[in-house]
Amino acid sequence: MKNKGIDAIHFYIVHKFKWLPSVVKSMTHDDLGFVLSETMSGWTLPEEARNL
């Protein structure tokens, strides 16, 4: 069974940065992690979601 989590990450990056799927799928997990961490830099959880 294919990992749907990694598919979701690939989908997000392809659409966010307009990169080719083949480029995104060829990235290492470290590279994907770097892109995601840079994308989320400065992001905070909305206050209304903090007490769920």
PDB file of N, CA, C and O in Angstrom:
ATOM      1  N   MET A   1       0.847  -1.195   0.000  1.00  0.00           N
ATOM      2  CA  MET A   1       0.000   0.000   0.000  1.00  0.00           C
ATOM      3  C   MET A   1       0.886   1.249   0.000  1.00  0.00           C
ATOM      4  O   MET A   1       1.855   1.336   0.754  1.00  0.00           O
ATOM      5  N   LYS A   2       0.544   2.194  -0.839  1.00  0.00           N
ATOM      6  CA  LYS A   2       1.310   3.420  -0.969  1.00  0.00           C
ATOM      7  C   LYS A   2       1.051   4.344   0.221  1.00  0.00           C
ATOM      8  O   LYS A   2      -0.053   4.375   0.764  1.00  0.00           O
ATOM      9  N   ASN A   3       2.075   5.091   0.618  1.00  0.00           N
ATOM     10  CA  ASN A   3       1.961   6.023   1.739  1.00  0.00           C
ATOM     11  C   ASN A   3       1.212   7.274   1.294  1.00  0.00           C
ATOM     12  O   ASN A   3       1.757   8.089   0.549  1.00  0.00           O
ATOM     13  N   LYS A   4      -0.020   7.432   1.740  1.00  0.00           N
ATOM     14  CA  LYS A   4      -0.842   8.568   1.342  1.00  0.00           C
ATOM     15  C   LYS A   4      -0.355   9.876   1.960  1.00  0.00           C
ATOM     16  O   LYS A   4      -0.622  10.955   1.429  1.00  0.00           O
ATOM     17  N   GLY A   5       0.361   9.780   3.082  1.00  0.00           N
ATOM     18  CA  GLY A   5       0.906  10.988   3.702  1.00  0.00           C
ATOM     19  C   GLY A   5       1.928  11.662   2.816  1.00  0.00           C
ATOM     20  O   GLY A   5       1.898  12.882   2.650  1.00  0.00           O
ATOM     21  N   ILE A   6       2.830  10.886   2.245  1.00  0.00           N
ATOM     22  CA  ILE A   6       3.859  11.453   1.372  1.00  0.00           C
ATOM     23  C   ILE A   6       3.221  11.962   0.078  1.00  0.00           C
ATOM     24  O   ILE A   6       3.684  12.950  -0.492  1.00  0.00           O
ATOM     25  N   ASP A   7       2.175  11.303  -0.383  1.00  0.00           N
ATOM     26  CA  ASP A   7       1.450  11.782  -1.566  1.00  0.00           C
ATOM     27  C   ASP A   7       0.855  13.165  -1.296  1.00  0.00           C
ATOM     28  O   ASP A   7       0.877  14.033  -2.169  1.00  0.00           O
ATOM     29  N   ALA A   8       0.330  13.368  -0.104  1.00  0.00           N
ATOM     30  CA  ALA A   8      -0.252  14.662   0.258  1.00  0.00           C
ATOM     31  C   ALA A   8       0.828  15.743   0.310  1.00  0.00           C
ATOM     32  O   ALA A   8       0.594  16.879  -0.105  1.00  0.00           O
ATOM     33  N   ILE A   9       1.997  15.393   0.814  1.00  0.00           N
ATOM     34  CA  ILE A   9       3.107  16.342   0.860  1.00  0.00           C
ATOM     35  C   ILE A   9       3.547  16.699  -0.552  1.00  0.00           C
ATOM     36  O   ILE A   9       3.757  17.871  -0.864  1.00  0.00           O
ATOM     37  N   HIS A  10       3.687  15.694  -1.402  1.00  0.00           N
ATOM     38  CA  HIS A  10       4.053  15.950  -2.799  1.00  0.00           C
ATOM     39  C   HIS A  10       3.020  16.870  -3.453  1.00  0.00           C
ATOM     40  O   HIS A  10       3.385  17.844  -4.110  1.00  0.00           O
ATOM     41  N   PHE A  11       1.748  16.567  -3.275  1.00  0.00           N
ATOM     42  CA  PHE A  11       0.667  17.361  -3.860  1.00  0.00           C
ATOM     43  C   PHE A  11       0.753  18.814  -3.398  1.00  0.00           C
ATOM     44  O   PHE A  11       0.648  19.736  -4.207  1.00  0.00           O
ATOM     45  N   TYR A  12       0.945  19.012  -2.094  1.00  0.00           N
ATOM     46  CA  TYR A  12       1.027  20.362  -1.535  1.00  0.00           C
ATOM     47  C   TYR A  12       2.182  21.143  -2.160  1.00  0.00           C
ATOM     48  O   TYR A  12       2.007  22.288  -2.578  1.00  0.00           O
ATOM     49  N   ILE A  13       3.353  20.528  -2.220  1.00  0.00           N
ATOM     50  CA  ILE A  13       4.529  21.226  -2.740  1.00  0.00           C
ATOM     51  C   ILE A  13       4.387  21.522  -4.232  1.00  0.00           C
ATOM     52  O   ILE A  13       4.750  22.608  -4.684  1.00  0.00           O
ATOM     53  N   VAL A  14       3.866  20.570  -4.996  1.00  0.00           N
ATOM     54  CA  VAL A  14       3.647  20.797  -6.432  1.00  0.00           C
ATOM     55  C   VAL A  14       2.749  22.014  -6.644  1.00  0.00           C
ATOM     56  O   VAL A  14       3.040  22.860  -7.489  1.00  0.00           O
ATOM     57  N   HIS A  15       1.661  22.104  -5.880  1.00  0.00           N
ATOM     58  CA  HIS A  15       0.712  23.197  -6.068  1.00  0.00           C
ATOM     59  C   HIS A  15       1.194  24.518  -5.466  1.00  0.00           C
ATOM     60  O   HIS A  15       0.925  25.585  -6.017  1.00  0.00           O
ATOM     61  N   LYS A  16       1.891  24.452  -4.361  1.00  0.00           N
ATOM     62  CA  LYS A  16       2.382  25.674  -3.708  1.00  0.00           C
ATOM     63  C   LYS A  16       3.453  26.362  -4.547  1.00  0.00           C
ATOM     64  O   LYS A  16       3.427  27.581  -4.718  1.00  0.00           O
ATOM     65  N   PHE A  17       4.398  25.578  -5.072  1.00  0.00           N
ATOM     66  CA  PHE A  17       5.547  26.154  -5.757  1.00  0.00           C
ATOM     67  C   PHE A  17       5.500  26.007  -7.280  1.00  0.00           C
ATOM     68  O   PHE A  17       6.375  26.510  -7.987  1.00  0.00           O
ATOM     69  N   LYS A  18       4.466  25.311  -7.779  1.00  0.00           N
ATOM     70  CA  LYS A  18       4.318  25.087  -9.231  1.00  0.00           C
ATOM     71  C   LYS A  18       5.510  24.310  -9.807  1.00  0.00           C
ATOM     72  O   LYS A  18       5.918  24.524 -10.949  1.00  0.00           O
ATOM     73  N   TRP A  19       6.059  23.398  -8.981  1.00  0.00           N
ATOM     74  CA  TRP A  19       7.154  22.540  -9.434  1.00  0.00           C
ATOM     75  C   TRP A  19       6.560  21.307 -10.103  1.00  0.00           C
ATOM     76  O   TRP A  19       5.447  20.898  -9.772  1.00  0.00           O
ATOM     77  N   LEU A  20       7.287  20.719 -11.032  1.00  0.00           N
ATOM     78  CA  LEU A  20       6.830  19.495 -11.687  1.00  0.00           C
ATOM     79  C   LEU A  20       6.750  18.346 -10.683  1.00  0.00           C
ATOM     80  O   LEU A  20       7.613  18.213  -9.815  1.00  0.00           O
ATOM     81  N   PRO A  21       5.715  17.517 -10.804  1.00  0.00           N
ATOM     82  CA  PRO A  21       5.607  16.362  -9.905  1.00  0.00           C
ATOM     83  C   PRO A  21       6.858  15.479  -9.937  1.00  0.00           C
ATOM     84  O   PRO A  21       7.271  14.959  -8.900  1.00  0.00           O
ATOM     85  N   SER A  22       7.456  15.308 -11.099  1.00  0.00           N
ATOM     86  CA  SER A  22       8.651  14.464 -11.192  1.00  0.00           C
ATOM     87  C   SER A  22       9.808  15.035 -10.371  1.00  0.00           C
ATOM     88  O   SER A  22      10.599  14.283  -9.802  1.00  0.00           O
ATOM     89  N   VAL A  23       9.904  16.360 -10.309  1.00  0.00           N
ATOM     90  CA  VAL A  23      10.956  17.003  -9.515  1.00  0.00           C
ATOM     91  C   VAL A  23      10.687  16.780  -8.030  1.00  0.00           C
ATOM     92  O   VAL A  23      11.588  16.406  -7.278  1.00  0.00           O
ATOM     93  N   VAL A  24       9.452  17.010  -7.616  1.00  0.00           N
ATOM     94  CA  VAL A  24       9.092  16.864  -6.203  1.00  0.00           C
ATOM     95  C   VAL A  24       9.246  15.412  -5.745  1.00  0.00           C
ATOM     96  O   VAL A  24       9.749  15.154  -4.652  1.00  0.00           O
ATOM     97  N   LYS A  25       8.813  14.465  -6.583  1.00  0.00           N
ATOM     98  CA  LYS A  25       8.909  13.052  -6.212  1.00  0.00           C
ATOM     99  C   LYS A  25      10.344  12.562  -6.151  1.00  0.00           C
ATOM    100  O   LYS A  25      10.624  11.553  -5.505  1.00  0.00           O
ATOM    101  N   SER A  26      11.256  13.260  -6.812  1.00  0.00           N
ATOM    102  CA  SER A  26      12.662  12.852  -6.787  1.00  0.00           C
ATOM    103  C   SER A  26      13.403  13.419  -5.577  1.00  0.00           C
ATOM    104  O   SER A  26      14.554  13.058  -5.336  1.00  0.00           O
ATOM    105  N   MET A  27      12.761  14.295  -4.820  1.00  0.00           N
ATOM    106  CA  MET A  27      13.403  14.911  -3.656  1.00  0.00           C
ATOM    107  C   MET A  27      13.529  13.906  -2.516  1.00  0.00           C
ATOM    108  O   MET A  27      12.675  13.036  -2.342  1.00  0.00           O
ATOM    109  N   THR A  28      14.603  14.035  -1.742  1.00  0.00           N
ATOM    110  CA  THR A  28      14.793  13.177  -0.571  1.00  0.00           C
ATOM    111  C   THR A  28      13.842  13.631   0.541  1.00  0.00           C
ATOM    112  O   THR A  28      13.276  14.722   0.481  1.00  0.00           O
ATOM    113  N   HIS A  29      13.680  12.790   1.541  1.00  0.00           N
ATOM    114  CA  HIS A  29      12.845  13.168   2.684  1.00  0.00           C
ATOM    115  C   HIS A  29      13.450  14.371   3.406  1.00  0.00           C
ATOM    116  O   HIS A  29      12.717  15.221   3.911  1.00  0.00           O
ATOM    117  N   ASP A  30      14.771  14.445   3.458  1.00  0.00           N
ATOM    118  CA  ASP A  30      15.419  15.609   4.071  1.00  0.00           C
ATOM    119  C   ASP A  30      15.094  16.883   3.309  1.00  0.00           C
ATOM    120  O   ASP A  30      14.808  17.916   3.915  1.00  0.00           O
ATOM    121  N   ASP A  31      15.135  16.817   1.973  1.00  0.00           N
ATOM    122  CA  ASP A  31      14.800  17.990   1.154  1.00  0.00           C
ATOM    123  C   ASP A  31      13.343  18.397   1.344  1.00  0.00           C
ATOM    124  O   ASP A  31      13.035  19.582   1.471  1.00  0.00           O
ATOM    125  N   LEU A  32      12.453  17.414   1.361  1.00  0.00           N
ATOM    126  CA  LEU A  32      11.031  17.704   1.579  1.00  0.00           C
ATOM    127  C   LEU A  32      10.818  18.345   2.946  1.00  0.00           C
ATOM    128  O   LEU A  32      10.064  19.308   3.081  1.00  0.00           O
ATOM    129  N   GLY A  33      11.486  17.803   3.951  1.00  0.00           N
ATOM    130  CA  GLY A  33      11.381  18.354   5.297  1.00  0.00           C
ATOM    131  C   GLY A  33      11.870  19.791   5.360  1.00  0.00           C
ATOM    132  O   GLY A  33      11.270  20.630   6.033  1.00  0.00           O
ATOM    133  N   PHE A  34      12.967  20.074   4.652  1.00  0.00           N
ATOM    134  CA  PHE A  34      13.497  21.441   4.615  1.00  0.00           C
ATOM    135  C   PHE A  34      12.489  22.396   3.981  1.00  0.00           C
ATOM    136  O   PHE A  34      12.227  23.472   4.519  1.00  0.00           O
ATOM    137  N   VAL A  35      11.926  22.006   2.841  1.00  0.00           N
ATOM    138  CA  VAL A  35      10.946  22.851   2.155  1.00  0.00           C
ATOM    139  C   VAL A  35       9.743  23.111   3.060  1.00  0.00           C
ATOM    140  O   VAL A  35       9.276  24.245   3.165  1.00  0.00           O
ATOM    141  N   LEU A  36       9.242  22.065   3.712  1.00  0.00           N
ATOM    142  CA  LEU A  36       8.080  22.231   4.587  1.00  0.00           C
ATOM    143  C   LEU A  36       8.402  23.107   5.794  1.00  0.00           C
ATOM    144  O   LEU A  36       7.592  23.946   6.187  1.00  0.00           O
ATOM    145  N   SER A  37       9.583  22.914   6.383  1.00  0.00           N
ATOM    146  CA  SER A  37       9.938  23.712   7.559  1.00  0.00           C
ATOM    147  C   SER A  37      10.103  25.182   7.186  1.00  0.00           C
ATOM    148  O   SER A  37       9.723  26.062   7.958  1.00  0.00           O
ATOM    149  N   GLU A  38      10.667  25.459   6.008  1.00  0.00           N
ATOM    150  CA  GLU A  38      10.801  26.845   5.557  1.00  0.00           C
ATOM    151  C   GLU A  38       9.439  27.452   5.250  1.00  0.00           C
ATOM    152  O   GLU A  38       9.208  28.630   5.520  1.00  0.00           O
ATOM    153  N   THR A  39       8.540  26.657   4.689  1.00  0.00           N
ATOM    154  CA  THR A  39       7.194  27.126   4.379  1.00  0.00           C
ATOM    155  C   THR A  39       6.441  27.497   5.651  1.00  0.00           C
ATOM    156  O   THR A  39       5.663  28.450   5.663  1.00  0.00           O
ATOM    157  N   MET A  40       6.676  26.744   6.716  1.00  0.00           N
ATOM    158  CA  MET A  40       5.944  26.971   7.965  1.00  0.00           C
ATOM    159  C   MET A  40       6.670  27.913   8.921  1.00  0.00           C
ATOM    160  O   MET A  40       6.190  28.151  10.029  1.00  0.00           O
ATOM    161  N   SER A  41       7.802  28.447   8.518  1.00  0.00           N
ATOM    162  CA  SER A  41       8.550  29.371   9.369  1.00  0.00           C
ATOM    163  C   SER A  41       7.677  30.565   9.727  1.00  0.00           C
ATOM    164  O   SER A  41       7.147  31.240   8.845  1.00  0.00           O
ATOM    165  N   GLY A  42       7.531  30.821  11.011  1.00  0.00           N
ATOM    166  CA  GLY A  42       6.712  31.938  11.471  1.00  0.00           C
ATOM    167  C   GLY A  42       5.240  31.617  11.625  1.00  0.00           C
ATOM    168  O   GLY A  42       4.468  32.447  12.106  1.00  0.00           O
ATOM    169  N   TRP A  43       4.836  30.396  11.214  1.00  0.00           N
ATOM    170  CA  TRP A  43       3.435  30.004  11.328  1.00  0.00           C
ATOM    171  C   TRP A  43       3.107  29.675  12.779  1.00  0.00           C
ATOM    172  O   TRP A  43       3.905  29.044  13.471  1.00  0.00           O
ATOM    173  N   THR A  44       1.957  30.092  13.229  1.00  0.00           N
ATOM    174  CA  THR A  44       1.495  29.720  14.561  1.00  0.00           C
ATOM    175  C   THR A  44       0.073  29.170  14.458  1.00  0.00           C
ATOM    176  O   THR A  44      -0.692  29.533  13.564  1.00  0.00           O
ATOM    177  N   LEU A  45      -0.250  28.305  15.378  1.00  0.00           N
ATOM    178  CA  LEU A  45      -1.582  27.725  15.435  1.00  0.00           C
ATOM    179  C   LEU A  45      -2.587  28.814  15.789  1.00  0.00           C
ATOM    180  O   LEU A  45      -2.368  29.564  16.740  1.00  0.00           O
ATOM    181  N   PRO A  46      -3.694  28.917  15.037  1.00  0.00           N
ATOM    182  CA  PRO A  46      -4.697  29.934  15.370  1.00  0.00           C
ATOM    183  C   PRO A  46      -5.188  29.769  16.809  1.00  0.00           C
ATOM    184  O   PRO A  46      -5.352  28.650  17.293  1.00  0.00           O
ATOM    185  N   GLU A  47      -5.414  30.874  17.472  1.00  0.00           N
ATOM    186  CA  GLU A  47      -5.789  30.856  18.888  1.00  0.00           C
ATOM    187  C   GLU A  47      -7.017  29.985  19.166  1.00  0.00           C
ATOM    188  O   GLU A  47      -7.058  29.270  20.168  1.00  0.00           O
ATOM    189  N   GLU A  48      -8.019  30.044  18.278  1.00  0.00           N
ATOM    190  CA  GLU A  48      -9.247  29.257  18.497  1.00  0.00           C
ATOM    191  C   GLU A  48      -9.009  27.760  18.418  1.00  0.00           C
ATOM    192  O   GLU A  48      -9.834  26.981  18.895  1.00  0.00           O
ATOM    193  N   ALA A  49      -7.893  27.341  17.824  1.00  0.00           N
ATOM    194  CA  ALA A  49      -7.586  25.914  17.710  1.00  0.00           C
ATOM    195  C   ALA A  49      -6.688  25.416  18.840  1.00  0.00           C
ATOM    196  O   ALA A  49      -6.445  24.214  18.945  1.00  0.00           O
ATOM    197  N   ARG A  50      -6.202  26.300  19.667  1.00  0.00           N
ATOM    198  CA  ARG A  50      -5.239  25.930  20.711  1.00  0.00           C
ATOM    199  C   ARG A  50      -5.848  25.137  21.854  1.00  0.00           C
ATOM    200  O   ARG A  50      -5.145  24.368  22.510  1.00  0.00           O
ATOM    201  N   ASN A  51      -7.103  25.302  22.101  1.00  0.00           N
ATOM    202  CA  ASN A  51      -7.721  24.643  23.257  1.00  0.00           C
ATOM    203  C   ASN A  51      -8.594  23.459  22.862  1.00  0.00           C
ATOM    204  O   ASN A  51      -9.462  23.052  23.634  1.00  0.00           O
ATOM    205  N   LEU A  52      -8.383  22.910  21.696  1.00  0.00           N
ATOM    206  CA  LEU A  52      -9.186  21.767  21.254  1.00  0.00           C
ATOM    207  C   LEU A  52      -8.684  20.486  21.868  1.00  0.00           C
ATOM    208  O   LEU A  52      -9.239  19.419  21.609  1.00  0.00           O
TER     209      LEU A  52
END
